[in-house]
């Protein structure tokens, strides 16, 4: 039976709606990038942020304050970027239960565009003040204040320069390319965000890139994203971050 992820639950994840479960029994290969750290933690930990952070810290090579400073320095190198993404959602047994793909555009401060192309088209846009979510399947759009969204959604730290927001999260480093951002709020839906960079592959003439990221939620479900065609040279057009409510679409205004 196919299951549909609702827009309400996905706003917390900043994930696309309309991604359907696959009951083929496929599992992620051991070589799949972004899986190893967070998935191993998901298997060993409860849903509490404290125990989750404790498990991840076993992989840590630096103390949290140094890791956070180093991560912020890396993110400050990237003012804007665009990339295609492929997504896999896996359960605690590494079974692939959902898949999707789309396009991501980020520009600081607080500009964000997340468009899913397959299996269904959906759109999440931040214009700097409001986070918009549009689900064509049900002809409904939702609006949220950007400050509240970033405070509860660590992936939006990619588009923010607000130092105060980092107070909501702690950071550990699993290896030179991998950082984990942990929510300090025990009630947070997103427990940990894993960011993967290309620091070890980077040469003197190449630029820092974000190669992928993963999200571990309070249910132990892991969403893994691989980025391709990463472009941090072409500044995104401002029109990409404007959302115009389509005619006939209902608006759920949560601002």
Secondary structure, DSSP 4 states (H G I P E B T S, - for coil): ---B--HHHHHHHT--S-PBB--S--B--TT-TT-HHHHHHHHH--S-HHHHHHHHHTT-SS-HHHHHHHHHHHHHT-SEEEEEEEEEEE-TT-BEEEEEEEEEEEETTTEEEEEEEESS-EEEEEESSEEEEEETTTTEEEEEEHHHHHHH-GGGGGG---GGGGGGEEEEEEETTEEEEEES-TT-SEEEEEEEE-TTT--TTS---EEEEEEEETTS-EEEEEEEEEESSSPPPGGGG---PPTT-EEEE--
